Amino acid sequence: MAGNRSEFYRGKRKKTGPALIVSIVVLSLIAFVVLLFYGLQKYIVVTNSGLHLDLPILADTKTSQTGDDGTVREFETVNAELIVGEPDYTNVRATAGEGLTELKAVLVPADQVNADSVNAYADSIGKGNTLMLDLKTVTGMLVWKSETEIAKGYGTTGTVDLKPIITSLHEKDIKVAARLCCFVDNTLASRYEQLALHKSTGEAFSDDNGAWLDPSNSIVRDYIVSLCKELDAMGVDEILLNGMRMPETEGVTYAYSSTTSATPTPQTVISGFAISVTRTLKSMNANLSVQVGSAKAMQSVDEVTGQSAPLFFKVFDRVYRTSSADTAGDEQKAVKSMIELGELKYRYVPIVYDTLPGTTCWMKLN
């Protein structure tokens, strides 16, 4: 018999301790390398000779330069920070307003833009020399049969053949102007929702004027540009952009479709649109003008609508505004300092209802 022998089984021990420690160390090193890689990315500098790491802790706070006379000059290293601020539109170069002549326009409402009615307006034009055809109103529907892509695709094109009407007026020595409503567009804003102006809550914006298009949207800009080019090709002498502004409703935050480095404001959106459109259309034969709404915009910047006459006089040929025979002269004198190119008498156009003003240019509503 085997006395005092243990009756218990003792299993073999697995040597897992060292392997576990090694695994933890390896994983820790991998994690450290990954963190180090992403953490040092902002210090990687790209040069013509390749990549190198520029760590602030290793950087020499001074740089030196040896002059022609052997003198060594040392300069402290300066850490610069890029800050994106609001654009300064006072530095925009004036490009418009030269070569203009007098404009005495009579408005022809959209529903009367047809051969017979336009001829009747021409026969009774009186002291006028131009017929202003209202070709795109707040409805968004175009009066003329447009061949532009969006107008055909979304059913905003009209039926009137403008070319013979324009030719007929020119034969009578009458100039032709066209007024287009830019951003209040009930038809396109509802049929092409991506182009609509939205609030920050996601809701499409509308007011008493109707539904609005987003002025920051590049497709909206291209649409207006394409309409202007089409009218210019037909022989229109002047194009007036009406409603080229943000809504007058205060306290509304908008969700613009454009992405910029700085937060968009009504001023940056409208000014950006104005500069972009006028630059794109600079080769047109037709004059390109704009209608201003508020009295504040005629003085400086209207922060609500984004309009600014000081900028508009630089990039548009003429600036129109609703006025009266009694005040038009004084209003014209008030903008004299804004005129850099051309003559004041041709640059400001008061819009009146009845009595004609004594200014060289005017537009009469019926």
C-alpha positions in Angstrom: 0.0 0.0 0.0 1.2 3.5 -0.6 0.8 5.2 2.7 0.1 9.0 3.1 -0.2 9.5 -0.6 -2.3 12.5 -1.5 -5.7 11.7 -3.0 -6.1 15.0 -4.8 -5.3 15.7 -8.5 -3.1 18.6 -9.3 -3.5 19.9 -12.8 -0.7 21.5 -14.8 -0.6 25.3 -14.6 -0.7 27.3 -17.9 1.9 30.0 -18.2 -0.6 32.9 -19.3 0.8 35.6 -17.1 3.8 36.7 -19.2 1.8 36.5 -22.5 -1.0 38.7 -21.1 1.5 41.3 -20.0 3.2 41.3 -23.4 -0.2 41.8 -25.1 -1.1 44.7 -22.9 2.2 46.4 -23.6 1.9 45.9 -27.4 -1.7 47.3 -27.4 -0.6 50.2 -25.3 2.2 51.0 -27.7 -0.2 50.8 -30.7 -2.7 53.1 -29.0 0.1 55.5 -28.2 1.4 55.5 -31.8 -2.1 56.2 -33.1 -2.7 59.0 -30.7 0.7 60.4 -31.5 0.1 60.2 -35.2 -3.2 62.2 -35.1 -2.0 64.6 -32.5 1.1 65.6 -34.5 -0.8 66.0 -37.8 -1.3 69.7 -37.3 2.5 70.1 -37.0 3.3 68.4 -40.3 4.6 71.0 -42.8 4.5 70.4 -46.6 7.4 71.9 -48.5 8.8 71.4 -52.0 11.4 69.0 -50.6 8.8 66.9 -48.8 7.2 66.6 -45.4 8.8 67.5 -42.1 7.6 67.8 -38.5 7.6 71.3 -37.0 7.1 71.0 -33.2 6.7 74.3 -31.3 8.7 72.8 -28.4 11.7 72.3 -30.7 11.3 75.5 -32.6 13.9 78.3 -32.3 12.1 81.4 -31.1 14.5 83.5 -33.1 15.6 83.5 -36.7 18.6 85.3 -38.0 19.5 87.0 -41.3 23.0 88.1 -42.4 23.2 91.3 -44.3 25.6 92.3 -47.1 27.8 93.9 -44.6 28.1 90.8 -42.5 25.8 92.1 -39.8 23.6 89.4 -38.2 20.1 90.4 -37.4 17.8 88.3 -35.2 14.0 88.3 -35.5 11.5 86.9 -33.0 9.2 84.2 -34.3 5.6 85.4 -34.4 2.7 82.9 -34.2 0.0 84.2 -36.5 -3.7 83.3 -36.3 -6.1 83.5 -39.2 -9.4 85.2 -38.3 -12.2 85.3 -40.9 -14.1 88.5 -40.5 -16.9 90.3 -42.3 -16.2 91.4 -45.9 -15.4 95.0 -46.5 -17.5 96.2 -49.5 -16.2 99.7 -49.3 -13.1 98.5 -51.2 -15.1 97.1 -54.2 -13.9 98.8 -57.3 -16.5 100.8 -59.3 -17.1 99.3 -62.7 -20.5 100.5 -63.8 -22.3 103.7 -64.8 -20.4 105.0 -67.8 -21.8 105.7 -71.2 -25.4 106.1 -70.1 -28.0 108.4 -71.6 -31.3 109.7 -70.4 -34.0 107.2 -69.5 -37.7 108.3 -69.2 -39.6 105.0 -68.8 -43.2 104.1 -68.7 -44.1 100.8 -67.1 -46.1 98.2 -69.0 -47.7 95.8 -66.5 -47.1 92.0 -67.1 -50.7 91.3 -68.1 -50.5 93.9 -70.9 -47.2 92.8 -72.5 -48.5 91.7 -75.9 -48.2 93.2 -79.3 -51.4 95.2 -79.4 -51.2 96.6 -75.8 -47.5 97.5 -76.2 -48.2 99.4 -79.4 -50.9 101.3 -77.6 -48.4 102.3 -74.8 -45.9 103.3 -77.5 -48.5 105.6 -79.1 -49.2 107.3 -75.8 -45.7 107.4 -74.4 -45.7 111.2 -74.1 -42.5 112.6 -72.7 -41.1 109.1 -72.3 -38.4 107.4 -74.5 -38.5 103.9 -73.0 -41.1 101.2 -72.3 -40.4 99.2 -69.2 -41.9 95.7 -69.7 -42.8 93.9 -66.4 -41.6 90.4 -67.5 -41.3 88.5 -64.2 -43.4 89.4 -61.2 -43.9 87.9 -57.7 -45.9 85.0 -59.3 -42.6 83.7 -60.7 -44.2 83.1 -64.1 -42.3 84.6 -67.0 -44.2 86.7 -69.6 -42.1 85.6 -72.6 -41.5 82.2 -74.0 -38.2 81.4 -72.4 -35.8 78.7 -73.6 -33.8 78.6 -70.4 -33.4 75.2 -68.8 -35.1 75.9 -65.5 -38.0 77.9 -67.0 -38.8 75.0 -69.4 -38.1 72.3 -66.8 -40.3 73.7 -64.0 -43.0 75.3 -66.2 -42.3 79.0 -65.5 -42.0 80.0 -69.2 -44.6 82.2 -70.8 -46.1 82.4 -74.2 -45.3 85.9 -75.6 -42.9 86.2 -78.4 -40.9 89.2 -77.4 -38.5 89.5 -80.3 -40.9 91.1 -82.8 -42.3 93.5 -80.1 -38.7 94.7 -79.3 -38.0 95.1 -83.0 -41.2 97.1 -83.5 -40.4 99.5 -80.6 -36.9 100.0 -81.8 -38.2 100.9 -85.3 -40.3 103.7 -83.5 -37.1 104.9 -81.8 -38.4 103.7 -78.4 -36.0 101.9 -76.1 -37.0 98.7 -74.3 -36.3 97.9 -70.7 -37.3 94.7 -68.8 -38.1 94.4 -65.1 -37.5 91.1 -63.3 -38.5 90.2 -59.8 -35.6 88.3 -58.4 -36.4 86.5 -55.1 -40.1 86.6 -54.5 -41.2 83.7 -56.7 -44.3 81.8 -55.8 -44.0 79.3 -58.6 -40.4 78.2 -58.6 -40.1 78.2 -54.8 -43.0 75.7 -54.6 -42.0 73.5 -57.6 -38.3 73.4 -56.8 -38.2 73.4 -53.0 -34.4 73.1 -52.7 -34.3 76.7 -54.1 -36.7 78.1 -51.5 -35.5 80.3 -48.7 -35.8 78.5 -45.4 -35.9 79.5 -41.8 -33.4 78.0 -39.4 -36.3 75.8 -38.2 -36.4 74.2 -41.6 -39.7 75.8 -42.6 -39.9 77.5 -46.0 -40.2 81.3 -45.6 -43.1 83.3 -47.0 -44.7 86.6 -46.2 -47.3 88.9 -47.7 -45.4 89.1 -50.9 -45.3 85.4 -51.3 -42.7 82.6 -51.3 -39.1 83.5 -51.5 -36.1 82.0 -53.3 -32.7 81.6 -51.4 -30.4 84.5 -52.7 -27.4 82.5 -51.6 -28.3 79.5 -53.8 -26.0 79.2 -56.9 -28.8 77.8 -59.0 -31.0 80.8 -58.2 -28.2 83.1 -59.3 -27.6 81.1 -62.5 -31.4 81.2 -63.2 -31.5 85.0 -63.0 -28.3 85.3 -65.1 -29.7 83.0 -67.8 -32.9 85.2 -68.0 -30.8 88.3 -68.3 -28.6 86.8 -71.1 -31.7 85.7 -73.0 -33.3 89.2 -72.9 -30.0 90.8 -73.8 -29.8 88.5 -76.9 -33.3 89.7 -77.9 -32.1 93.3 -78.0 -33.4 94.6 -74.6 -31.7 97.9 -73.8 -31.9 97.8 -70.0 -32.7 95.1 -67.4 -33.9 96.2 -64.0 -33.6 93.7 -61.1 -36.5 94.3 -58.7 -36.8 92.6 -55.3 -33.1 91.8 -55.1 -33.1 91.8 -51.3 -33.9 89.8 -48.3 -37.4 90.0 -46.7 -38.3 93.0 -44.6 -39.3 90.8 -41.7 -37.1 91.4 -38.7 -36.0 88.8 -36.1 -35.9 85.8 -38.5 -32.9 83.6 -38.8 -32.4 81.9 -42.1 -30.8 78.6 -43.1 -28.9 79.6 -46.2 -28.0 76.9 -48.7 -24.5 78.3 -49.4 -21.5 77.3 -47.2 -19.0 80.0 -46.4 -16.2 80.5 -43.9 -18.1 83.2 -42.1 -21.8 83.2 -41.0 -23.9 84.6 -43.8 -25.8 87.8 -43.1 -28.4 89.6 -45.3 -25.7 92.1 -46.3 -23.1 89.4 -47.3 -25.8 87.4 -49.2 -27.2 90.3 -51.2 -23.9 92.0 -51.8 -22.4 88.7 -52.9 -25.2 88.1 -55.3 -24.9 91.6 -56.7 -21.2 91.4 -57.3 -21.4 87.9 -58.8 -24.2 88.7 -61.2 -22.8 92.0 -62.4 -19.4 90.4 -63.0 -20.9 87.5 -64.9 -23.0 89.9 -67.0 -20.4 92.5 -67.6 -20.2 91.7 -71.3 -23.9 92.3 -71.9 -24.9 95.1 -74.3 -27.9 95.9 -72.1 -27.5 98.1 -69.0 -28.0 96.3 -65.8 -29.8 98.2 -63.0 -31.3 97.5 -59.6 -34.3 98.8 -57.6 -33.7 99.7 -53.9 -36.5 99.5 -51.3 -35.8 101.3 -48.1 -34.6 104.8 -47.3 -31.9 103.3 -45.1 -30.4 101.3 -48.0 -30.1 104.6 -50.0 -27.8 106.0 -47.3 -25.7 103.0 -46.2 -26.6 99.4 -45.5 -30.0 98.1 -44.6 -29.1 95.2 -42.2 -32.5 93.6 -42.6 -32.9 93.5 -46.4 -29.1 93.5 -47.1 -29.4 96.2 -49.7 -26.7 99.0 -50.0 -26.9 101.9 -52.5 -23.2 102.7 -51.9 -22.3 99.3 -53.2 -25.0 99.2 -55.9 -23.8 102.4 -57.5 -20.4 100.7 -58.0 -21.6 97.6 -59.7 -25.0 98.5 -61.3 -25.5 101.1 -64.0 -28.5 102.7 -62.4 -30.3 102.6 -59.0 -34.1 103.0 -59.0 -36.2 103.9 -56.0 -39.9 104.8 -55.5 -40.1 108.6 -55.0 -42.2 111.6 -55.9 -41.9 114.7 -58.0 -41.4 116.8 -54.9 -38.6 114.7 -53.4 -36.8 113.2 -56.4 -34.4 116.2 -56.8 -33.2 116.2 -53.2 -32.9 112.4 -53.2 -30.7 112.6 -56.3 -28.4 115.2 -54.7 -28.1 113.0 -51.5 -26.4 110.2 -53.5 -23.9 112.4 -55.3 -21.0 111.3 -53.1 -21.7 107.7 -54.1 -21.2 108.3 -57.8 -17.6 107.3 -58.9 -18.3 106.7 -62.6 -20.6 108.3 -65.1 -22.9 111.3 -64.4 -25.3 111.6 -61.5 -28.2 112.7 -63.6 -28.1 109.3 -65.5 -27.4 107.1 -62.5 -30.3 107.7 -60.1 -33.9 107.0 -61.4 -36.9 108.0 -59.2 -40.0 105.9 -59.7 -43.2 108.1 -59.6 -46.9 107.5 -60.1 -48.4 110.7 -61.4 -46.6 114.0 -61.6 -43.2 113.7 -63.4 -40.1 115.0 -61.6 -37.6 117.5 -63.0 -34.8 114.9 -63.0 -33.2 113.8 -66.3 -34.2 110.2 -65.7 -37.4 108.8 -64.3 -39.8 105.8 -64.4 -43.6 106.3 -64.4 -46.0 103.8 -63.0 -49.7 103.7 -64.2 
